[in-house]
Amino acid sequence: MGIMPLCKTHLETFSKHFEVSKQQGMNEAIAKYVDSKIVEVENRRDASLVYFIKAGHRIKIGQSLDPVRRLSSIRSGYAQMPKGLDPSKAKLLATEPGGQRREQELHRQFADIRVAGEWFEHGPELKIYLSELHRRAA
């Protein structure tokens, strides 16, 4: 069984149930193993990349360990998108390190141009940010 990334809410819920199980006599070796998997999930979330995917005149700012795979799921129509965007023409513009915390910072930074969920207008401030990101990567 591989590692399953969990959002913060699900991780907290799992941890509460796990603590109850430990108190009810769960085997110590299993408890240590599960504890180590929780740490791995948190580390993986921090190790993921922030990606910028463009579809039409919108940019999705998200985070993933595999942005190319995420792009594929968007292109195949398995992701929610604002109305009127053609997912088959989506393209990956850029990535940067930072994981979930960095993604949330960027969502706050560009909150005034948010369209829906993780989708933003491809406005001047986001264009400048992406240009700067490309310049730093070169």
Stockholm file with secondary structure:
# STOCKHOLM 1.0

chainA/1-138         MGIMPLCKTHLETFSKHFEVSKQQGMNEAIAKYVDSKIVEVENRRDASLVYFIKAGHRIKIGQSLDPVRRLSSIRSGYAQMPKGLDPSKAKLLATEPGGQRREQELHRQFADIRVAGEWFEHGPELKIYLSELHRRAA
#=GR chainA/1-138 SS CCCCCCCHHHHHHHHHHHHHHHHTTCCHHHHHHHHHHHHHHHHHHHHSEEEEEEETTEEEEEEESCHHHHHHHHHTTCSCCCTTCCGGGCEEEEEEECHHHHHHHHHHHTGGGEEETTEEECCHHHHHHHHHHHHHHC
#=GC SS_cons         CCCCCCCHHHHHHHHHHHHHHHHTTCCHHHHHHHHHHHHHHHHHHHHSEEEEEEETTEEEEEEESCHHHHHHHHHTTCSCCCTTCCGGGCEEEEEEECHHHHHHHHHHHTGGGEEETTEEECCHHHHHHHHHHHHHHC
//
